Amino acid sequence: MGGGAGSALKGARQRAARAPSAPPHRPAARLRAAPQDAPALTGECEVGPPQAGAGREDGRNNLHNFCHSEALPVCFLVQKVEILDWKTKKQLCFLEKVEPNATIREIRFMFYKLYPQWYPARQSIKLDPKGKSLRDEDILQHLPVGTTATLYFKDLGPQIGWTTVFLIEYTGPLFIYFLFYFRMPFVYGLDERFPSSPQPVVNTLKCFCLAVSSLACICHSFHYIKRLIETVFVHRFSHGTMPLKNILKNCLYYWGFAAWLAYYINHPLYTPPSYGKKQINFAVIMFLLCEAGNFSIHVALSDLRRSGSKIRKIPYPTKNPFTWLFFFVSCPNYTYEVGTWISLTIMTQCVPVGLFTFLCFIQMTIWAKDKHCTYLREFKDYPSLRMPIIPFLL
């Protein structure tokens, strides 16, 4: 009897040992304190085993939903931005709780609140001290930075709006030219050989010279009046300002050359073009065509971009024949501009005008190549036939 009871008790213990044991109780997992990159999270969250009958896929879905719940993204949706001086590497500010989808423009305004003397247009924000400035529309999370982004600030100096810049640059040559055209006494003196005003004289050659200088004055004035009208009513600028220190350099260039070429064209001893009326007529026709073409391209480019927009699009020819040059070059406005000054060089047959034309061509070629490379970099489907400024050549 005792042996049978002992055997039964022993068998019961063996069966109990083989039976699956109940899972131990797991206490609710408390979230860690948020790292320094984000504010601390409070509250508890239970992460237990899936309910009976739920598959492994349900468990994964529950975990995915937990990770994307409203309680967690704070750790991931907040960054810090450290802004250093580009030259001394000294820390200027430390911006906390910056959202990753913040743009550089928004960061500029945050920095401006801390340093009111450096308004947004005056700031150059870079990833590298010697690198290029970041664009306003660049988004923080798309930049190669971690949870703490290090940016570099450079002061661009006082700024001036592009509309004001162009009005100053183009108004000067307009009035400076008239000082020489009307032969003010303080310009050419009071020599008896020099008439004080461009009135017709008996000498046929003198009369022809005065006609050429008058025509050149009309063309020169028309060119800059057109530029002023375009500045006010046509142009849309992707960059709102320019460093104020550059205005002196630009004015010296435009105003100085206007005075130099006007001095020789309106000089009392000026000699007319070698081929007479034929040369002048050809130059006038070329001048009018290039001015019409330049204006047409500026209008087409203005229609391509809405006011205030910085989105770049590929310019294409329109029904206007003057825009058909877009088939062959990326910057036909520069092509027409150079053509305008070539026509004035032919019309006046004057060395200073030719030198100014040559310098214009060099500068506009640099601008055209830069814009052409930008088009190629931004648009994979950019027309391969186009050249920067001269069809099939350059």
Buried (B, 14 or more C-beta within 10 A) or exposed (E): EEEEEEEEEEEEEEEEEEEEEEEEEEEEEEBEEBEEBBBEBEEEEEEEEBEEEEEEEEEEEBEEEEEEEEEBEBBEBBBBBBBBBBEEEEEBBEBEEBEBEBBBBBBBEBBBEEBEEBBBBBBBBBBEBEEEBBEBEBEBEEEEBEBBBBBBBBBBEEBBBBBBBBBBBBBBBBEBBBBBBEBEEEBBEEEEEBBEEBEEEEEEEBEBBBBBBEBBBEBBBBBBEBBBEBBEEBBBBEEBBBBBEEBEEBBEBBBBBBBBBBBBBBBBEBEBBEEEEEBBEBBBEBBBBBBBBBBBBBBBBBEBBEEEEEEBEBBEBBEEEBBBBBEBBBBBBBBBBBBBBBBBBBBBBBEBBBBBBBEBBEEBBEBBBEBBEEBEEEEEEBEEEBBBBBBEEE
